[in-house]
Amino acid sequence: MTGSGESWLSDGLDDVAGEDYGLWVPGVDYVSGWRTAREAADRLNRALLGVGFELSAVRAVASTDGDGRGVVRLAGRPEAAELLAGLLEGLADGSSGAA
């Protein structure tokens, strides 16, 4: 965790964590949203493993937003993100692999 203050909580996640963002809001069902996100993150992690990524390099992480909706974040090293981007670009272009 880097940066000053608590800005690391929302750096680059303005659509997920706004000014009124709080860690816990009474009456919000965070568990349900997190469970949904966890299922999606687990599926994505299995797919990443299936194409040869190590989860120590890049992984999907389940979380929730301020309203309790599930959120899946991709966390990893920049070089792994570049490799994943190349793989996805190759799929979008109709080719069979990363550049």
N, CA, C and O atoms as a GROMACS GRO file, in nm:
protein
  396
    1MET      N    1   0.084  -0.116   0.000
    1MET     CA    2   0.000   0.000   0.000
    1MET      C    3   0.089   0.123   0.000
    1MET      O    4   0.168   0.145   0.091
    2THR      N    5   0.073   0.200  -0.104
    2THR     CA    6   0.157   0.318  -0.115
    2THR      C    7   0.071   0.441  -0.123
    2THR      O    8  -0.051   0.434  -0.136
    3GLY      N    9   0.136   0.555  -0.116
    3GLY     CA   10   0.066   0.681  -0.128
    3GLY      C   11   0.042   0.745   0.006
    3GLY      O   12   0.060   0.682   0.111
    4SER      N   13   0.003   0.870   0.002
    4SER     CA   14  -0.020   0.942   0.127
    4SER      C   15  -0.164   0.928   0.170
    4SER      O   16  -0.254   0.915   0.086
    5GLY      N   17  -0.187   0.930   0.297
    5GLY     CA   18  -0.322   0.922   0.350
    5GLY      C   19  -0.392   0.795   0.310
    5GLY      O   20  -0.331   0.689   0.303
    6GLU      N   21  -0.522   0.807   0.284
    6GLU     CA   22  -0.601   0.691   0.246
    6GLU      C   23  -0.637   0.692   0.099
    6GLU      O   24  -0.727   0.619   0.058
    7SER      N   25  -0.567   0.772   0.017
    7SER     CA   26  -0.600   0.781  -0.125
    7SER      C   27  -0.579   0.649  -0.198
    7SER      O   28  -0.638   0.626  -0.303
    8TRP      N   29  -0.495   0.561  -0.144
    8TRP     CA   30  -0.472   0.432  -0.209
    8TRP      C   31  -0.598   0.348  -0.215
    8TRP      O   32  -0.608   0.256  -0.296
    9LEU      N   33  -0.698   0.380  -0.130
    9LEU     CA   34  -0.824   0.304  -0.132
    9LEU      C   35  -0.901   0.326  -0.261
    9LEU      O   36  -0.974   0.237  -0.304
   10SER      N   37  -0.886   0.442  -0.323
   10SER     CA   38  -0.967   0.470  -0.442
   10SER      C   39  -0.885   0.510  -0.563
   10SER      O   40  -0.944   0.547  -0.664
   11ASP      N   41  -0.753   0.505  -0.559
   11ASP     CA   42  -0.672   0.543  -0.674
   11ASP      C   43  -0.713   0.463  -0.797
   11ASP      O   44  -0.705   0.340  -0.798
   12GLY      N   45  -0.757   0.535  -0.900
   12GLY     CA   46  -0.795   0.471  -1.025
   12GLY      C   47  -0.930   0.401  -1.021
   12GLY      O   48  -0.968   0.336  -1.118
   13LEU      N   49  -1.002   0.413  -0.912
   13LEU     CA   50  -1.132   0.344  -0.899
   13LEU      C   51  -1.243   0.445  -0.873
   13LEU      O   52  -1.333   0.419  -0.792
   14ASP      N   53  -1.238   0.561  -0.940
   14ASP     CA   54  -1.336   0.666  -0.916
   14ASP      C   55  -1.478   0.620  -0.943
   14ASP      O   56  -1.572   0.667  -0.878
   15ASP      N   57  -1.497   0.527  -1.039
   15ASP     CA   58  -1.631   0.477  -1.067
   15ASP      C   59  -1.679   0.380  -0.960
   15ASP      O   60  -1.799   0.352  -0.951
   16VAL      N   61  -1.589   0.328  -0.879
   16VAL     CA   62  -1.624   0.233  -0.774
   16VAL      C   63  -1.632   0.302  -0.638
   16VAL      O   64  -1.720   0.270  -0.558
   17ALA      N   65  -1.541   0.394  -0.613
   17ALA     CA   66  -1.533   0.459  -0.482
   17ALA      C   67  -1.536   0.610  -0.499
   17ALA      O   68  -1.436   0.670  -0.538
   18GLY      N   69  -1.650   0.672  -0.471
   18GLY     CA   70  -1.664   0.815  -0.483
   18GLY      C   71  -1.634   0.886  -0.354
   18GLY      O   72  -1.581   0.827  -0.259
   19GLU      N   73  -1.668   1.015  -0.350
   19GLU     CA   74  -1.640   1.096  -0.230
   19GLU      C   75  -1.714   1.044  -0.108
   19GLU      O   76  -1.662   1.054   0.004
   20ASP      N   77  -1.833   0.992  -0.126
   20ASP     CA   78  -1.913   0.943  -0.013
   20ASP      C   79  -1.881   0.799   0.022
   20ASP      O   80  -1.950   0.738   0.104
   21TYR      N   81  -1.779   0.745  -0.040
   21TYR     CA   82  -1.742   0.606  -0.019
   21TYR      C   83  -1.701   0.583   0.125
   21TYR      O   84  -1.621   0.658   0.181
   22GLY      N   85  -1.756   0.479   0.185
   22GLY     CA   86  -1.718   0.439   0.319
   22GLY      C   87  -1.694   0.290   0.321
   22GLY      O   88  -1.746   0.217   0.236
   23LEU      N   89  -1.616   0.244   0.414
   23LEU     CA   90  -1.587   0.102   0.418
   23LEU      C   91  -1.711   0.021   0.450
   23LEU      O   92  -1.731  -0.086   0.392
   24TRP      N   93  -1.794   0.067   0.541
   24TRP     CA   94  -1.915  -0.005   0.578
   24TRP      C   95  -2.029   0.094   0.599
   24TRP      O   96  -2.014   0.194   0.668
   25VAL      N   97  -2.142   0.064   0.537
   25VAL     CA   98  -2.262   0.146   0.554
   25VAL      C   99  -2.367   0.057   0.618
   25VAL      O  100  -2.398  -0.050   0.566
   26PRO      N  101  -2.423   0.100   0.731
   26PRO     CA  102  -2.526   0.017   0.798
   26PRO      C  103  -2.642  -0.015   0.704
   26PRO      O  104  -2.690   0.071   0.630
   27GLY      N  105  -2.686  -0.139   0.706
   27GLY     CA  106  -2.800  -0.182   0.627
   27GLY      C  107  -2.768  -0.228   0.487
   27GLY      O  108  -2.858  -0.274   0.416
   28VAL      N  109  -2.644  -0.219   0.444
   28VAL     CA  110  -2.606  -0.263   0.309
   28VAL      C  111  -2.556  -0.407   0.317
   28VAL      O  112  -2.473  -0.440   0.401
   29ASP      N  113  -2.610  -0.492   0.228
   29ASP     CA  114  -2.572  -0.633   0.225
   29ASP      C  115  -2.447  -0.651   0.139
   29ASP      O  116  -2.456  -0.680   0.019
   30TYR      N  117  -2.331  -0.634   0.200
   30TYR     CA  118  -2.205  -0.650   0.129
   30TYR      C  119  -2.174  -0.796   0.101
   30TYR      O  120  -2.109  -0.827   0.001
   31VAL      N  121  -2.218  -0.886   0.186
   31VAL     CA  122  -2.184  -1.027   0.172
   31VAL      C  123  -2.240  -1.085   0.043
   31VAL      O  124  -2.171  -1.159  -0.027
   32SER      N  125  -2.364  -1.052   0.010
   32SER     CA  126  -2.425  -1.104  -0.111
   32SER      C  127  -2.350  -1.056  -0.235
   32SER      O  128  -2.322  -1.136  -0.325
   33GLY      N  129  -2.316  -0.928  -0.241
   33GLY     CA  130  -2.240  -0.874  -0.353
   33GLY      C  131  -2.103  -0.937  -0.362
   33GLY      O  132  -2.054  -0.967  -0.471
   34TRP      N  133  -2.039  -0.956  -0.246
   34TRP     CA  134  -1.906  -1.015  -0.245
   34TRP      C  135  -1.911  -1.160  -0.294
   34TRP      O  136  -1.823  -1.203  -0.367
   35ARG      N  137  -2.014  -1.235  -0.253
   35ARG     CA  138  -2.025  -1.374  -0.298
   35ARG      C  139  -2.039  -1.383  -0.450
   35ARG      O  140  -1.977  -1.468  -0.513
   36THR      N  141  -2.119  -1.294  -0.507
   36THR     CA  142  -2.135  -1.290  -0.652
   36THR      C  143  -2.002  -1.257  -0.719
   36THR      O  144  -1.963  -1.319  -0.818
   37ALA      N  145  -1.932  -1.158  -0.664
   37ALA     CA  146  -1.801  -1.120  -0.718
   37ALA      C  147  -1.701  -1.233  -0.701
   37ALA      O  148  -1.617  -1.255  -0.789
   38ARG      N  149  -1.708  -1.304  -0.589
   38ARG     CA  150  -1.614  -1.413  -0.564
   38ARG      C  151  -1.630  -1.524  -0.667
   38ARG      O  152  -1.531  -1.580  -0.715
   39GLU      N  153  -1.755  -1.557  -0.701
   39GLU     CA  154  -1.779  -1.660  -0.802
   39GLU      C  155  -1.721  -1.619  -0.937
   39GLU      O  156  -1.658  -1.700  -1.005
   40ALA      N  157  -1.741  -1.492  -0.974
   40ALA     CA  158  -1.688  -1.443  -1.101
   40ALA      C  159  -1.535  -1.438  -1.098
   40ALA      O  160  -1.469  -1.474  -1.195
   41ALA      N  161  -1.478  -1.395  -0.985
   41ALA     CA  162  -1.332  -1.390  -0.971
   41ALA      C  163  -1.272  -1.529  -0.977
   41ALA      O  164  -1.168  -1.550  -1.040
   42ASP      N  165  -1.336  -1.625  -0.912
   42ASP     CA  166  -1.287  -1.763  -0.916
   42ASP      C  167  -1.288  -1.817  -1.059
   42ASP      O  168  -1.193  -1.883  -1.100
   43ARG      N  169  -1.394  -1.788  -1.134
   43ARG     CA  170  -1.401  -1.835  -1.273
   43ARG      C  171  -1.291  -1.771  -1.356
   43ARG      O  172  -1.225  -1.838  -1.435
   44LEU      N  173  -1.271  -1.641  -1.338
   44LEU     CA  174  -1.166  -1.572  -1.412
   44LEU      C  175  -1.028  -1.626  -1.373
   44LEU      O  176  -0.941  -1.642  -1.459
   45ASN      N  177  -1.007  -1.652  -1.245
   45ASN     CA  178  -0.878  -1.707  -1.201
   45ASN      C  179  -0.853  -1.846  -1.260
   45ASN      O  180  -0.740  -1.878  -1.297
   46ARG      N  181  -0.957  -1.928  -1.268
   46ARG     CA  182  -0.941  -2.060  -1.332
   46ARG      C  183  -0.904  -2.044  -1.479
   46ARG      O  184  -0.821  -2.119  -1.531
   47ALA      N  185  -0.966  -1.947  -1.546
   47ALA     CA  186  -0.935  -1.922  -1.687
   47ALA      C  187  -0.791  -1.872  -1.702
   47ALA      O  188  -0.721  -1.914  -1.794
   48LEU      N  189  -0.747  -1.784  -1.613
   48LEU     CA  190  -0.609  -1.735  -1.617
   48LEU      C  191  -0.511  -1.850  -1.598
   48LEU      O  192  -0.411  -1.860  -1.670
   49LEU      N  193  -0.540  -1.937  -1.503
   49LEU     CA  194  -0.455  -2.054  -1.481
   49LEU      C  195  -0.454  -2.145  -1.605
   49LEU      O  196  -0.351  -2.200  -1.642
   50GLY      N  197  -0.571  -2.158  -1.667
   50GLY     CA  198  -0.584  -2.245  -1.783
   50GLY      C  199  -0.503  -2.201  -1.903
   50GLY      O  200  -0.465  -2.284  -1.986
   51VAL      N  201  -0.474  -2.071  -1.913
   51VAL     CA  202  -0.393  -2.023  -2.026
   51VAL      C  203  -0.248  -1.996  -1.984
   51VAL      O  204  -0.172  -1.934  -2.058
   52GLY      N  205  -0.211  -2.042  -1.865
   52GLY     CA  206  -0.071  -2.039  -1.826
   52GLY      C  207  -0.026  -1.927  -1.734
   52GLY      O  208   0.093  -1.917  -1.705
   53PHE      N  209  -0.117  -1.843  -1.687
   53PHE     CA  210  -0.079  -1.738  -1.593
   53PHE      C  211  -0.063  -1.797  -1.453
   53PHE      O  212  -0.131  -1.893  -1.418
   54GLU      N  213   0.026  -1.740  -1.376
   54GLU     CA  214   0.036  -1.773  -1.235
   54GLU      C  215  -0.039  -1.666  -1.157
   54GLU      O  216  -0.028  -1.547  -1.187
   55LEU      N  217  -0.116  -1.708  -1.058
   55LEU     CA  218  -0.196  -1.611  -0.983
   55LEU      C  219  -0.110  -1.517  -0.901
   55LEU      O  220  -0.159  -1.414  -0.854
   56SER      N  221   0.017  -1.550  -0.882
   56SER     CA  222   0.108  -1.457  -0.816
   56SER      C  223   0.146  -1.342  -0.909
   56SER      O  224   0.195  -1.239  -0.863
   57ALA      N  225   0.122  -1.359  -1.041
   57ALA     CA  226   0.153  -1.255  -1.138
   57ALA      C  227   0.031  -1.170  -1.172
   57ALA      O  228   0.042  -1.048  -1.186
   58VAL      N  229  -0.084  -1.234  -1.184
   58VAL     CA  230  -0.208  -1.162  -1.214
   58VAL      C  231  -0.324  -1.246  -1.162
   58VAL      O  232  -0.325  -1.368  -1.176
   59ARG      N  233  -0.422  -1.180  -1.100
   59ARG     CA  234  -0.535  -1.252  -1.044
   59ARG      C  235  -0.657  -1.160  -1.034
   59ARG      O  236  -0.644  -1.037  -1.030
   60ALA      N  237  -0.772  -1.222  -1.030
   60ALA     CA  238  -0.897  -1.150  -1.008
   60ALA      C  239  -0.925  -1.150  -0.858
   60ALA      O  240  -0.905  -1.251  -0.790
   61VAL      N  241  -0.972  -1.036  -0.807
   61VAL     CA  242  -0.996  -1.020  -0.665
   61VAL      C  243  -1.140  -0.972  -0.645
   61VAL      O  244  -1.182  -0.873  -0.705
   62ALA      N  245  -1.215  -1.042  -0.561
   62ALA     CA  246  -1.354  -1.006  -0.533
   62ALA      C  247  -1.360  -0.893  -0.431
   62ALA      O  248  -1.281  -0.888  -0.336
   63SER      N  249  -1.455  -0.803  -0.451
   63SER     CA  250  -1.477  -0.692  -0.359
   63SER      C  251  -1.621  -0.644  -0.376
   63SER      O  252  -1.699  -0.706  -0.448
   64THR      N  253  -1.655  -0.535  -0.311
   64THR     CA  254  -1.785  -0.472  -0.329
   64THR      C  255  -1.766  -0.322  -0.339
   64THR      O  256  -1.665  -0.267  -0.296
   65ASP      N  257  -1.866  -0.256  -0.397
   65ASP     CA  258  -1.863  -0.111  -0.399
   65ASP      C  259  -1.941  -0.058  -0.279
   65ASP      O  260  -1.986  -0.136  -0.195
   66GLY      N  261  -1.957   0.071  -0.269
   66GLY     CA  262  -2.023   0.133  -0.155
   66GLY      C  263  -2.169   0.096  -0.140
   66GLY      O  264  -2.225   0.109  -0.031
   67ASP      N  265  -2.232   0.050  -0.248
   67ASP     CA  266  -2.372   0.010  -0.244
   67ASP      C  267  -2.389  -0.139  -0.222
   67ASP      O  268  -2.502  -0.189  -0.220
   68GLY      N  269  -2.278  -0.212  -0.205
   68GLY     CA  270  -2.286  -0.355  -0.181
   68GLY      C  271  -2.286  -0.439  -0.306
   68GLY      O  272  -2.298  -0.562  -0.298
   69ARG      N  273  -2.275  -0.377  -0.424
   69ARG     CA  274  -2.269  -0.454  -0.549
   69ARG      C  275  -2.132  -0.519  -0.562
   69ARG      O  276  -2.031  -0.461  -0.523
   70GLY      N  277  -2.130  -0.638  -0.616
   70GLY     CA  278  -2.005  -0.707  -0.637
   70GLY      C  279  -1.918  -0.637  -0.739
   70GLY      O  280  -1.967  -0.583  -0.838
   71VAL      N  281  -1.787  -0.639  -0.713
   71VAL     CA  282  -1.688  -0.580  -0.803
   71VAL      C  283  -1.573  -0.679  -0.814
   71VAL      O  284  -1.528  -0.733  -0.713
   72VAL      N  285  -1.525  -0.702  -0.935
   72VAL     CA  286  -1.407  -0.787  -0.956
   72VAL      C  287  -1.297  -0.697  -1.009
   72VAL      O  288  -1.312  -0.631  -1.111
   73ARG      N  289  -1.186  -0.698  -0.937
   73ARG     CA  290  -1.070  -0.618  -0.978
   73ARG      C  291  -0.961  -0.712  -1.027
   73ARG      O  292  -0.946  -0.823  -0.976
   74LEU      N  293  -0.885  -0.667  -1.124
   74LEU     CA  294  -0.770  -0.742  -1.171
   74LEU      C  295  -0.647  -0.682  -1.105
   74LEU      O  296  -0.622  -0.562  -1.117
   75ALA      N  297  -0.571  -0.765  -1.037
   75ALA     CA  298  -0.451  -0.719  -0.968
   75ALA      C  299  -0.332  -0.798  -1.019
   75ALA      O  300  -0.340  -0.919  -1.039
   76GLY      N  301  -0.222  -0.730  -1.040
   76GLY     CA  302  -0.104  -0.802  -1.084
   76GLY      C  303   0.009  -0.713  -1.125
   76GLY      O  304   0.002  -0.590  -1.116
   77ARG      N  305   0.114  -0.777  -1.170
   77ARG     CA  306   0.233  -0.707  -1.215
   77ARG      C  307   0.208  -0.650  -1.354
   77ARG      O  308   0.136  -0.710  -1.434
   78PRO      N  309   0.268  -0.535  -1.384
   78PRO     CA  310   0.246  -0.472  -1.515
   78PRO      C  311   0.280  -0.563  -1.633
   78PRO      O  312   0.209  -0.561  -1.734
   79GLU      N  313   0.386  -0.641  -1.622
   79GLU     CA  314   0.422  -0.727  -1.736
   79GLU      C  315   0.318  -0.836  -1.759
   79GLU      O  316   0.295  -0.876  -1.873
   80ALA      N  317   0.255  -0.883  -1.654
   80ALA     CA  318   0.149  -0.982  -1.669
   80ALA      C  319   0.025  -0.918  -1.730
   80ALA      O  320  -0.043  -0.979  -1.813
   81ALA      N  321  -0.005  -0.795  -1.690
   81ALA     CA  322  -0.118  -0.723  -1.750
   81ALA      C  323  -0.094  -0.699  -1.898
   81ALA      O  324  -0.187  -0.710  -1.978
   82GLU      N  325   0.030  -0.666  -1.935
   82GLU     CA  326   0.064  -0.647  -2.077
   82GLU      C  327   0.045  -0.777  -2.155
   82GLU      O  328  -0.008  -0.776  -2.266
   83LEU      N  329   0.088  -0.888  -2.097
   83LEU     CA  330   0.072  -1.018  -2.162
   83LEU      C  331  -0.076  -1.053  -2.179
   83LEU      O  332  -0.118  -1.101  -2.284
   84LEU      N  333  -0.155  -1.028  -2.075
   84LEU     CA  334  -0.299  -1.054  -2.083
   84LEU      C  335  -0.364  -0.964  -2.187
   84LEU      O  336  -0.450  -1.010  -2.263
   85ALA      N  337  -0.326  -0.838  -2.191
   85ALA     CA  338  -0.380  -0.746  -2.291
   85ALA      C  339  -0.348  -0.796  -2.432
   85ALA      O  340  -0.434  -0.791  -2.521
   86GLY      N  341  -0.225  -0.844  -2.453
   86GLY     CA  342  -0.188  -0.898  -2.584
   86GLY      C  343  -0.272  -1.018  -2.622
   86GLY      O  344  -0.313  -1.033  -2.737
   87LEU      N  345  -0.297  -1.104  -2.524
   87LEU     CA  346  -0.380  -1.222  -2.549
   87LEU      C  347  -0.522  -1.181  -2.588
   87LEU      O  348  -0.578  -1.235  -2.683
   88LEU      N  349  -0.579  -1.088  -2.514
   88LEU     CA  350  -0.715  -1.041  -2.544
   88LEU      C  351  -0.722  -0.968  -2.678
   88LEU      O  352  -0.818  -0.984  -2.752
   89GLU      N  353  -0.620  -0.887  -2.709
   89GLU     CA  354  -0.616  -0.819  -2.839
   89GLU      C  355  -0.608  -0.921  -2.952
   89GLU      O  356  -0.671  -0.904  -3.056
   90GLY      N  357  -0.531  -1.028  -2.930
   90GLY     CA  358  -0.522  -1.132  -3.031
   90GLY      C  359  -0.656  -1.200  -3.054
   90GLY      O  360  -0.691  -1.231  -3.168
   91LEU      N  361  -0.730  -1.223  -2.948
   91LEU     CA  362  -0.863  -1.282  -2.962
   91LEU      C  363  -0.958  -1.187  -3.035
   91LEU      O  364  -1.037  -1.230  -3.118
   92ALA      N  365  -0.949  -1.059  -3.003
   92ALA     CA  366  -1.035  -0.960  -3.066
   92ALA      C  367  -1.004  -0.946  -3.215
   92ALA      O  368  -1.093  -0.920  -3.296
   93ASP      N  369  -0.876  -0.964  -3.251
   93ASP     CA  370  -0.834  -0.954  -3.391
   93ASP      C  371  -0.857  -1.084  -3.468
   93ASP      O  372  -0.841  -1.088  -3.590
   94GLY      N  373  -0.893  -1.189  -3.396
   94GLY     CA  374  -0.915  -1.318  -3.461
   94GLY      C  375  -0.792  -1.403  -3.475
   94GLY      O  376  -0.798  -1.509  -3.537
   95SER      N  377  -0.680  -1.358  -3.419
   95SER     CA  378  -0.559  -1.441  -3.423
   95SER      C  379  -0.556  -1.532  -3.303
   95SER      O  380  -0.646  -1.527  -3.220
   96SER      N  381  -0.454  -1.614  -3.292
   96SER     CA  382  -0.455  -1.719  -3.191
   96SER      C  383  -0.367  -1.692  -3.069
   96SER      O  384  -0.353  -1.780  -2.985
   97GLY      N  385  -0.308  -1.575  -3.056
   97GLY     CA  386  -0.222  -1.556  -2.940
   97GLY      C  387  -0.180  -1.414  -2.920
   97GLY      O  388  -0.219  -1.324  -2.993
   98ALA      N  389  -0.097  -1.395  -2.817
   98ALA     CA  390  -0.049  -1.264  -2.782
   98ALA      C  391   0.061  -1.219  -2.878
   98ALA      O  392   0.133  -1.301  -2.936
   99ALA      N  393   0.073  -1.090  -2.893
   99ALA     CA  394   0.177  -1.033  -2.980
   99ALA      C  395   0.310  -1.028  -2.910
   99ALA      O  396   0.409  -0.984  -2.968
   0.00000   0.00000   0.00000
